[in-house]
Amino acid sequence: MNKNRNFKPCDLVIYGALGDLSTRKLLISLYRLEKSDLLEPDTRIIGIDRHDKEDSEFVELAYKSLQDFLKNTIDETVWQRFSSRLSYLKIDLTQMDQYHQLHDVIDSKSRVMVNYFSVAPFLFKDICRGLDQCGVLNDESRMVMEKPIGHDLKSSIEINDAVAGVFNDDQIFRIDHYLGKETVLNLLALRFANSIFTTNWDHNTIDHIQITVAEEVGIEGRFEYFDKTGQLRDMLQNHLLQILTFVAMEPPVNLEAQSIHNEKIKVLAALRPITKCTVEDVTVRGQYTKGFLKADEVPGYLEEEGANTESTTESFVAIRVDIDNWRWAGVPFYLRTGKRMNYKRTEIVVYFKHLPHNIFADSFRQLPPNKLIIHLQPNEGVEVEMLNKVPGIDGDIKLQKTKLDLSFSETFKEKRIFGGYEKLILEVLRGNPTLFLSREEIEQAWTWIDSIQDAWGSSSDVPKPYPAGTWGPIASDSLLARDGRSWEG
Ligand code: BG6
C-alpha cells in the first residue's frame, strides 16, 4: 500500500456481479490491484445480482474467473486476502423493497460507498431509485457507469438525467476503459512534454492521421447486445473518439479533469457532421462472413450463436473524419475498427507531409513521408519511421527506411503495464475524476454519431461482407485510395 497517501476504504458494490463485465474484467482487475498491494486493507467488495447465491458460491465463481483468465498465475496468499473482501447479496434490481438489505451491509461511516453499475442501462433508473429510497447514500458516495451510455443522444440524455436526480456530477464516474490504458495516457506526455511534437502537430506538418482498432475476437456470445448496438456505437462512439480527442485537442491548461474535458469537447464539437449526401463517400460498413483466423475456421456474423440471420448490423466501420478547426483544416483522420480482423492491433499512425523537393532521387524516386506510429496494444510503444544514409564510401548516397523504436516492454522492463480497468477502478476508489468522461463530452459524441446513424438509416446500402481474418471490405481501401492514400500495412 502506498504509505504516502491516505485514502478512505470503500464499500465497492457491483450491480450485475455475476455478469460478463464483472467476471471477465472487474474481479480480475481488482485481484490484480490486490496483488500490487493497491487496495486499502479495509475495502470490501459486495456483489449484487438477482440469483440465489451464498457468499462462498460467489467467491468460488470469482476464483473460477481468475483461473480462466490468469491460468496458473494465481498467488494463493494474495487470493486469500482478496477473497476475504468478497460477499454477495441477492437483489432483484427492479424491486424497490429489496434494496433495504444494503443497510445491513454498507458501512457509510468509515467507508465510501462506490456503486458500480455493471448492468444494462435500462436498469440504471431503477437502481438510482432503489438507492435513493433506501437512504444508504451520502455526499461521499460515488457511482460508476459504463459505456455505451445510451443508444443515441436522446437516450443518453435520459440516462444522464435519471442518474443526476440522485448523484451530483462530481459523484459520477463515466468509464471508457481505453482512457485507463497506459498508451492512451502516454499521448498526453508525448504531445505536451516533447517540443518536437508540440511544434509539429498541425496542418502545416501533418498530412493525415490513421487510427485503427482491430479486434481478432468476434462478438463473444453477445449477439443480442451487439446486434442492437453495432461497431459504430460499441467502439467508435467511445474508444476511437476518445483516442481522436487526445490526438487532436489543444494543450489543456493543466491536468485537471475540467481542463481536459474542455479541450476534448471542443474537438468533438468541431467534427464535421456526416450527411445523407456525404455518407457514402466518407463511411464504409462491413459485416464479417465465415473465414480463417490463424488456421482456425470461424463462423460469419450471421452464423453466430443466436444470430438473426437477416441482420444488417455492422461489425466493421471505416470513416474519414474532418475536424473543422484552425489546427486540423485539410488534415483527414481515417478511423477504422472491426471485429474478426486479421489480428488484434490498436495503433495511431501520423503521416507527416512529403518534402517539397527530392535531392536523393537517384536512390529514392519519391521520398516516403516520416511516420510516427503509436502502438496502443499489444506491444505498446512508439516508433518514428525515417530515412537514413546506408553506411558506405563508394558511389551515390543510398537511403534506407529505418525506425527509432521505443518499445515500452524493453524500455520500462521492470514496470508492469496496468490494464485500463485496473487504472480506472483504482482512480474511482481514490475519488480522482480526471480520467472519466463528462456528460457534455458524451452528448457531443452522440450528436455526431447520430448524424452517421441517420444517414445510414436513409440509405438503401447494407454492410459489405468481408471474410473473417481480413482487414475489412475492399471498400475500406477505396476510401483512402480515393484520396491517394492507403492504410498502414
Ligand atoms: C468493449 C466493447 O468496450 O471493448 C467490446 O464492448 C470490445 O466489443 C472491447 O471487444 C475491446 O476492448 P480491448 O481493451 O480488448 O481493446
Residues whose N, C-alpha, C, O or C-beta is under 5 A from the ligand:
A	BS01	BG6	D234
